[in-house]
Amino acid sequence: MTTSLSPDLARLSDPAVRPDPYEVLRALREASPYTDPASGILVVGRRADCESVLRNPKVSSDRRGAGITKVPQMPNLMNLDAPDHTRLRRLAGRAFKPRVIEQWRPRVEEIVEELLQEIAAGGDSTDLVSAFAYPLPVRVICEMLGVPREDHPVFERWARSIAYTVDPQLVPGQLTTGVEAEVEEARAGFVGYFSRLIAERRNDPAPRADVLSELIAAEESGDQLTETELIIMCILLLVAGHETTANLILNGVLSLLRHPDQLELLRQRPELAGAAVEEVLRYDAPAQMITRIAREPLTVGDVEVAAGTPLLVLLGAANRDPEEHRDPDTFDITRGDPGHLGFAAGPHFCLGSVLARMEGAIALNAFARAFADPVLDTGALSYRPHVAVRGPERMRVSFREIRTGARRPGGAGEALDG
């Protein structure tokens, strides 16, 4: 893939577009599917076409070496095809079954309450990125992997650096050598850390109720994850679990603040938290786009696609397709429309979706219940530089008070069964 793009497609990386990319996405969706004349990328934005691509066995997720991302990727669940992907997902999936994740609900609620107490002690305003949305998933996934609390801050820094590896290379020079060096430093740090942690577990196999132990013990027909596979799986779970969930929470809180009627509705009806998460995943999803490669010739819409063609699947555009979603630009937590692509679709449907949904529902309920008279500082709102992963870099909110110690049950779990 070249880094030369037509102006319409290049606008996705324009910092001025980042606060609200949906007009650009609408135009791309309406023109799609089409081949970008400058780069040869097939742009896919209509809901039906996006899902068809994600489920098509003629489409490959292995973009390594294709030039789609500037930073080389390690082989993992996101960029492998069957049979390797099928095997890894089957083994790793044992640690992410709904019954396993549900056991973590009380601890997630405790962490949320701890964060609220810290915010309450800090005055009448806070940056929800650094004080709430980012620490929550980092603490959760680190505890699930058995990482001690004192190591959580460095894990958060490493995870934020590696997030650059999922961005498509839409604009020349977007990734500086400094960013690439940070990514490599983070990778080396993760590999060294998890190598030691896995070795400690194998030398001391005492029963532990965490995901790392489940991954080490996962076995089917004599097959187990190798040490390298375990390390890469831990890195993926931490980075993907951290980025997706943090931005799901932030985009959800931002949508609630911008739609006070919906915030009040959630405050009065906490059982809608699960539905609110689904609406955020549709309306302003953390995952905005996915890249694929045509493994064989195929047809997308009325476009014939040659083998080897890169495809840009615009999930953010598909989730607002008026052919599939009524009033798609309206944020409505009572919508009852689960047909979004917020976690993709097909064989690569997000492995951690159950955990992300649970954390998101608990966090949104907590925000609605705990923050009295919250006000967004619109002038301080800024976004991260990514185009594939969407979420604020800084989001300051003032409030009259924080109501702590009054968790209300309900809502966070009921909507997860679908």
C-alpha positions in Angstrom: 0.0 0.0 0.0 1.3 3.4 -0.9 1.0 6.4 1.4 -0.4 8.5 -1.4 -4.1 9.1 -0.9 -6.8 11.1 -2.5 -7.7 14.2 -0.6 -11.1 12.8 0.5 -9.6 9.8 2.2 -6.6 11.7 3.6 -9.1 13.9 5.5 -9.6 11.1 8.0 -6.2 11.9 9.4 -6.7 15.7 9.5 -6.6 16.8 13.2 -9.3 19.3 12.5 -11.7 16.4 11.6 -10.9 14.3 14.6 -13.5 15.9 17.0 -16.3 14.9 14.6 -15.3 12.6 11.7 -18.8 11.6 10.9 -19.5 14.0 8.0 -16.4 12.8 6.3 -17.3 9.2 7.0 -20.8 9.8 5.6 -19.4 11.0 2.3 -17.0 8.1 2.1 -19.9 5.7 2.9 -22.1 7.1 0.2 -19.4 6.9 -2.4 -18.4 3.3 -1.4 -17.5 0.8 -2.3 -14.9 2.4 -4.5 -11.2 2.1 -5.2 -9.2 5.1 -4.0 -7.5 6.3 -7.2 -4.3 7.4 -5.6 -3.5 4.4 -3.4 -5.5 1.5 -4.8 -7.3 0.9 -1.5 -10.8 -0.4 -1.7 -12.9 1.9 0.6 -15.9 0.0 2.2 -18.4 2.0 4.3 -21.9 0.6 3.8 -23.1 -1.6 6.7 -24.0 -4.6 4.5 -20.7 -4.4 2.6 -18.6 -4.0 5.7 -20.1 -7.1 7.4 -19.8 -9.1 4.1 -16.1 -8.3 4.0 -15.5 -9.2 7.6 -17.2 -12.5 7.2 -15.7 -13.4 3.7 -13.2 -16.3 3.8 -11.6 -14.7 0.7 -10.5 -11.8 2.8 -7.3 -12.0 4.9 -6.6 -10.3 8.3 -2.8 -10.9 7.8 -1.6 -7.4 6.9 2.0 -8.0 8.0 4.3 -6.9 5.3 1.5 -5.3 3.2 2.6 -1.8 4.0 -0.8 -0.9 5.6 0.8 0.0 8.9 4.2 1.6 9.2 5.1 -0.2 12.5 5.6 -3.9 12.0 3.1 -6.1 13.9 3.7 -9.2 15.9 1.6 -12.3 14.9 -1.5 -12.2 17.0 -5.3 -12.8 17.0 -5.8 -9.6 15.1 -3.6 -10.4 12.1 -3.7 -14.2 11.7 -6.0 -16.3 9.6 -7.3 -19.8 10.0 -6.1 -22.3 11.0 -3.6 -20.5 13.2 -6.3 -17.9 14.3 -8.9 -20.6 15.0 -6.5 -22.6 17.2 -5.3 -19.6 19.2 -8.8 -18.2 19.6 -10.1 -21.6 20.8 -7.5 -21.9 23.5 -7.6 -18.2 24.6 -11.4 -18.2 24.5 -11.4 -20.5 27.6 -10.2 -17.6 29.7 -12.9 -15.3 28.4 -16.0 -17.3 28.7 -18.9 -15.2 30.1 -19.0 -17.2 33.4 -15.3 -16.6 33.9 -15.6 -12.8 33.2 -18.7 -12.5 35.4 -16.7 -13.6 38.4 -14.8 -10.3 38.1 -17.8 -8.1 38.4 -17.5 -7.4 42.1 -13.9 -6.4 41.7 -14.6 -4.1 38.8 -17.3 -2.4 40.9 -14.7 -2.0 43.7 -12.1 -0.5 41.4 -14.7 2.0 40.1 -15.6 3.0 43.7 -11.9 3.4 44.5 -11.5 5.8 41.5 -14.6 7.8 42.5 -13.3 8.3 46.0 -9.9 9.5 44.6 -11.8 11.9 42.3 -13.9 13.2 45.2 -10.8 13.9 47.2 -9.2 15.9 44.5 -11.6 18.9 44.2 -14.6 19.8 42.1 -13.2 18.9 38.7 -11.2 16.1 37.1 -9.7 14.9 33.8 -11.8 11.8 33.2 -9.1 10.3 30.9 -6.4 10.1 33.5 -8.5 9.8 36.6 -11.2 7.4 35.6 -11.4 5.9 32.1 -7.8 4.9 31.6 -7.0 3.6 35.1 -10.1 1.4 35.3 -9.4 -1.0 32.4 -5.6 -1.0 33.2 -6.3 -2.1 36.8 -8.8 -4.7 35.7 -6.7 -6.3 33.0 -3.5 -6.1 35.0 -5.2 -7.8 38.0 -6.7 -10.4 35.6 -3.2 -11.1 34.3 -1.7 -11.1 37.8 0.4 -7.9 37.4 1.2 -6.2 40.7 -0.4 -2.8 41.4 3.0 -1.0 41.4 3.6 -2.0 37.8 0.3 -0.7 36.5 1.5 2.9 35.5 4.3 1.6 33.3 1.9 -0.9 31.7 -0.5 1.9 30.8 2.4 3.9 29.2 3.5 0.9 27.2 -0.1 0.1 26.1 -0.7 3.6 24.9 2.5 3.4 22.8 1.6 0.1 21.1 -1.8 1.5 20.1 0.0 3.1 17.2 0.5 -0.3 15.6 -3.2 -0.6 14.7 -3.4 2.7 12.8 -3.4 2.4 9.0 -0.7 4.5 7.3 -3.0 7.1 5.9 -0.6 10.0 5.8 3.1 10.1 5.1 5.3 10.9 8.1 2.4 10.4 10.6 4.6 8.1 12.7 7.9 9.7 13.7 11.1 7.8 14.5 10.5 8.7 18.1 7.1 7.1 18.1 8.5 4.0 16.5 11.2 3.8 19.1 8.5 4.1 21.9 6.6 1.2 20.3 9.7 -1.0 20.2 10.6 -0.1 23.8 7.1 -1.0 24.9 7.2 -4.3 23.1 10.6 -5.2 24.6 9.3 -4.2 28.0 6.2 -6.4 27.7 8.1 -9.4 26.3 10.6 -9.3 29.2 8.0 -8.7 31.8 5.6 -11.5 30.7 8.5 -13.9 30.1 9.4 -13.5 33.8 5.8 -13.7 35.0 5.0 -16.8 33.0 8.2 -18.5 34.3 7.3 -17.6 37.9 3.8 -19.2 37.4 5.2 -22.4 35.9 7.8 -22.7 38.7 5.0 -22.1 41.3 1.8 -23.6 39.9 -0.3 -22.8 43.0 -4.0 -22.2 42.0 -4.7 -18.6 41.1 -8.0 -17.1 40.0 -6.7 -15.0 37.1 -6.7 -15.1 33.3 -2.9 -15.7 33.0 -3.4 -19.0 34.9 -6.3 -19.9 32.7 -4.2 -19.2 29.6 -1.3 -21.3 30.9 -3.6 -24.2 31.8 -5.7 -23.9 28.6 -5.5 -27.2 26.7 -7.5 -29.0 24.1 -6.6 -32.5 22.6 -3.1 -32.1 24.0 -2.6 -28.7 22.5 -1.5 -25.7 24.6 -0.2 -22.2 24.0 3.5 -21.9 23.6 5.5 -19.5 25.7 5.8 -17.1 22.7 2.1 -17.4 22.1 1.3 -16.7 25.7 3.5 -13.6 25.7 1.9 -12.2 22.6 -1.6 -13.1 23.9 -0.9 -11.2 27.1 0.3 -8.1 25.2 -2.7 -8.2 22.9 -5.2 -8.6 25.8 -3.7 -5.7 27.8 -3.4 -3.3 24.9 -6.7 -4.1 23.2 -8.5 -4.4 26.6 -7.1 -1.1 27.8 -7.6 1.0 24.6 -11.0 -0.3 23.6 -12.6 -0.1 27.0 -11.1 3.2 28.0 -12.3 4.9 24.8 -15.7 3.1 25.1 -16.1 4.7 28.5 -14.9 8.1 27.4 -17.0 8.2 24.3 -20.0 7.1 26.3 -19.5 9.7 29.0 -19.0 12.4 26.4 -22.2 11.4 24.6 -24.1 11.5 27.9 -22.8 14.9 28.7 -23.8 16.2 25.3 -27.3 14.6 25.6 -28.5 15.6 29.2 -31.8 13.9 28.6 -30.1 10.6 28.0 -27.9 11.1 31.1 -30.9 11.8 33.2 -32.7 8.7 31.8 -29.7 6.5 32.7 -29.6 8.1 36.2 -33.3 7.2 36.7 -33.1 3.8 35.0 -29.7 2.2 35.7 -30.9 -1.0 34.1 -30.4 0.7 30.8 -26.6 0.7 31.2 -26.1 -2.3 29.0 -28.2 -0.7 26.3 -26.3 2.5 26.7 -23.0 0.6 26.0 -24.5 -0.8 22.8 -25.6 2.6 21.6 -22.1 4.1 22.3 -20.6 1.2 20.3 -22.9 2.2 17.4 -22.9 6.0 17.7 -19.2 6.7 18.5 -17.3 3.4 18.6 -13.7 3.2 19.8 -12.8 1.0 16.8 -13.5 3.2 13.7 -11.9 1.2 11.0 -10.2 -2.1 10.2 -7.9 -3.0 7.3 -8.0 -6.3 5.4 -6.3 -7.8 2.3 -8.1 -9.6 -0.6 -6.7 -13.1 -0.5 -8.5 -14.1 -3.7 -10.5 -12.2 -6.2 -13.9 -11.2 -4.8 -16.8 -8.8 -5.3 -17.8 -6.1 -2.9 -21.1 -4.5 -3.8 -20.7 -4.0 -7.5 -16.9 -3.7 -7.5 -14.6 -6.5 -8.6 -11.6 -6.7 -6.3 -8.3 -8.3 -7.4 -6.3 -10.5 -5.1 -3.8 -8.6 -3.1 -6.0 -5.4 -2.9 -6.0 -3.7 0.5 -9.4 -2.9 2.0 -10.3 -0.2 4.4 -13.4 -1.2 6.3 -15.0 2.0 7.9 -16.8 0.6 10.9 -17.6 4.2 12.1 -19.4 4.9 8.8 -21.2 1.5 8.8 -22.6 2.1 12.3 -24.4 5.2 11.1 -25.7 3.8 7.8 -29.3 5.0 7.4 -30.1 1.8 5.4 -29.6 -0.2 8.6 -30.2 2.2 11.5 -33.1 4.6 12.0 -32.1 8.2 12.8 -28.5 7.1 12.8 -27.0 10.4 14.0 -29.3 10.4 17.1 -27.9 9.2 20.4 -30.6 7.1 22.0 -29.9 4.6 24.8 -33.4 3.1 24.4 -32.8 2.4 20.7 -32.7 -1.4 21.2 -30.6 -1.8 18.0 -27.7 -4.3 18.7 -26.8 -4.6 15.0 -23.6 -2.5 15.1 -20.1 -3.4 14.2 -18.5 -1.9 17.2 -16.7 -5.1 17.9 -16.3 -6.0 14.2 -17.9 -9.3 13.0 -17.0 -12.8 11.8 -14.1 -14.9 13.0 -12.3 -11.8 14.4 -15.3 -10.6 16.5 -13.6 -9.0 19.6 -12.5 -11.8 22.1 -12.8 -9.4 25.0 -16.3 -8.0 24.1 -17.9 -9.5 27.2 -15.4 -7.9 29.5 -15.5 -4.5 27.7 -19.3 -4.5 27.9 -19.3 -5.3 31.6 -16.7 -2.6 32.4 -18.4 -0.1 30.2 -21.9 -0.7 31.7 -20.5 -0.4 35.3 -18.6 2.7 34.5 -21.4 4.5 32.7 -23.8 3.7 35.5 -21.3 4.9 38.1 -20.8 8.2 36.2 -24.6 8.8 36.0 -25.1 8.0 39.6 -22.0 9.6 41.2 -21.4 12.9 39.3 -23.8 15.6 40.5 -24.3 18.4 37.9 -21.4 17.4 35.7 -20.3 20.1 33.2 -17.9 19.4 30.3 -15.0 21.9 29.7 -15.4 22.0 25.9 -12.3 24.2 25.5 -10.1 21.6 27.2 -11.4 18.6 25.2 -8.8 17.1 22.9 -8.5 13.8 21.0 -5.8 11.2 20.6 -3.9 11.3 17.3 -5.1 7.9 16.2 -7.6 7.3 13.3 -8.4 3.6 13.9 -9.0 4.0 17.6 -11.1 6.9 18.6 -11.2 8.6 22.0 -10.3 11.8 23.9 -6.8 12.6 25.0 -8.1 15.0 27.7 -11.6 15.5 28.9 -12.1 17.8 31.9 -15.4 17.7 33.8 -16.5 19.9 36.7 -19.2 18.8 39.2 -20.9 19.9 42.3 -20.1 16.7 44.2 -19.2 13.0 43.8 -21.6 10.6 45.5 -19.5 7.6 46.6 -20.3 4.5 48.5 -23.8 4.0 47.0 -23.4 1.6 44.2 -26.8 0.6 42.7 -27.2 -2.9 41.3 -28.9 -3.6 38.1 -28.5 -2.8 34.5 -24.8 -3.7 34.1 -25.5 -7.4 33.5 -28.9 -7.8 32.1 -28.2 -6.4 28.6 -25.1 -8.6 28.1 -26.9 -11.8 27.2 -27.7 -10.7 23.7 
